[in-house]
């Protein structure tokens, strides 16, 4: 199957599963050529995700000319020395995960006179190898980002532990979002986006299912 066939299959599956909420498909384009991405832009896809700041900027500088409505999502771990470039070129950041990063983003938004939309990454299983805010620190961190820094935090993001049942973690994230009056949930990738949608995902991040 080619890219467009895969893309249409994913879109059809989303429509069948999502009955109570709108689900935004973020096509993850790490390592993909401009020609492959153009195929999706030409059929109206606007949400795209990357996890490497500098490597993606040249690619999207050209692609953004094809459609002024494109929304670029940064979905990887963000280092503070790359915040300036990400704030300049991206519309969403899904990996807000520390007070230090939040403060750097706040300063950069003021410098560039720009406002992005943010998901706070939550480390639900307290995995040492994974970034993210712990559940016990989440409420205070949300308050710091929204009230002190005035960042536009719209929701929460998680990546469940490998080889564990994703649904348990998606339900946890949904409950945390409800407890903190956040509407958006960024969860689910190529291997588990169907489960994520059934458990309230409003943004899913799909790459390999589309690009093989």
N, C-alpha and C positions, 0 to 999 in steps of 0.2 A: 504494500500500500504506500502511496506517496503522502507527502506532508499534508496536502489539502484534504485527502480522504481521512487521514488520521484526525486532523483538526475537526472536521465535520462530525466524525464519530464521537469525539469527546463532547462537542457542543450538544449533540443530540442526547447523549447520556445525561448531561447536566440538566437539560430541560425535563427529562423524564423523572429525575430524582428530586429536583428542587421544586417543591409545590408551595412552600410557605415563605421563602425568602429569595431575594435576588442574589445570584451567584456570579461573581466577576471572575472570569478566567484570565489568569496571568500566564502567558506563554513564556516559559523560561528559555532564553536564547543563547545561553553561554556556549561559546565555541561554534555557533552556527554562522553560515555565510550570509552576506547581505541579500543574495539572490533568494535563498530559502525564506528569509524573513519577509522580503517584499511580497512573496506569494500570499502571506497572511495579511499583510497591510492592505493589499489590493482587494481582499474580500471583506474588509471592514474591521479586522481585529485592531484594538487600540491599546490593550494592556500587555506590556512586555516586562520581563524580569531578568535582571543580571546580578551576579554576585561578585564581580571583580570590577572595581571602579575605573581604573585607568585604561584597562584593556577594552572596555566597552564604549568609552566616550567617543573615540574616533569613528567607530562603526555607527553609533547613533546620531552623531553630528550630521551625517549624510542622510540617514534614513528618516530623521525627523522632518526633513523637507517634503516628504511624500504626503504627510498628513499632519496638520497643525494640532489635531486632537489627540495625538499619541500620548500615552501616560507610561513613563518609565519607572519601574519599581526596583529599588535596591533591596535585594533579599539575602545578601551575605553578611558576614561579620564585618562591621565597619570600624576601621582604625581612625583615630582622631586626626592623623595627618592627611587623610583623604576626604575629610568632611567638606572642605571648600569645593572640590570638584563635584562631589555627589549633590550637594545643595544646589549647585549651579545647573546641573543637567537633569536631575531626577524630580519626580513629583511625589513619590512615596518612599518611605524607608520602613522596612519591616523588622529591623533588627536593633531597635533602640534598647540598650541593655545595661547602661551604667550612668550614674550621675556625671561622671567626667565627660562621657560622650554627649549627654544631654546639654551640658553647659557649652561645649564646643559648638554644637549645632545652634544653640540659642545665639551665640556670638556671631556665627556665620550668617544666620538669617538676618540679623540686624545689618551686618556689613553689606549683604547683597539685596536687602529690602525684598525678601522673598519668604513665603510661608509654604512649607510642605505638609503632608499628612503622614502621621506616624503610627506604627504598631509597636507596642512594647513586647519584646521577646521574653517569654516566661520559661524558666528552666524547671519544668514541673517535677522532674525526677531527681533534681539536684545532682545532675551528672557533672563530674569534675572536668570532663573534656569538652563540655558544651557551655557556651555563653548563655546569658539570660538572667533575669531577675528571679529570685526565689519567691515562692508564694507568700512567705511571711513578710517579705520586704515590699511586696507589690503595692499595697495601698499607699504607703508613704511615698514610694517612687512616683506613682501616678499623680499624687498631690504636688510633688515637687515639679514635675514636668508641666502640668497643666496650670497650676496656680502661681507658682514662683516664676517659671520661665515662659509661661503662656505659649507652650508648644501645642500644636493641634493634634493631640493624641486621639485617634479615632477608634482604636481597638487593640487586641492582643494577638500575638503570634506564638506558635509553638512548633517544635519538631519532636515528635514522640521518640522514645528510645527504640533502637533497632531490636527486632525480634521480640517485641512486646505488643500486646493488643492495642492498636492505635485508639480505638473507641474510648477506652478508659480515660485517656489523656485529653481527647477532644471534649468529652463531657466535663472534665475538670476545668478546661479553659473556658467553656461556655458558662459555667457557673461563676467563675471568677469575673468574667465580663459583666454578667448580670449584677453581681455584687458591687461592681464599681461603675455602673451606669455607662458602659461602653457598648456600642452597637455592632462593631465590626469584628469578625474573626478571620484571621489569616491562618488557615490550617488545611493540610491535605496536599499531597504531591502525587506523582504518577502512580504510585503503588497503593495509595489509600484515599484518593480524593472522593471516591464514592461514599466511603464511610464518613469522611469529614462533612460532606454536604448533608448527609442524613442527621448529623449532629450539630448543624447550625452554621457551618462555614459560609462566609459571604465572599471570601477571596480564596481561590485555590491556585497552587503554583505547579504547573504541569509542563514538563519539558520532554523527557525521553518517550513518553507515550505518544507524542506528536512527531518527534524527529527520529524515532527508532534508535 
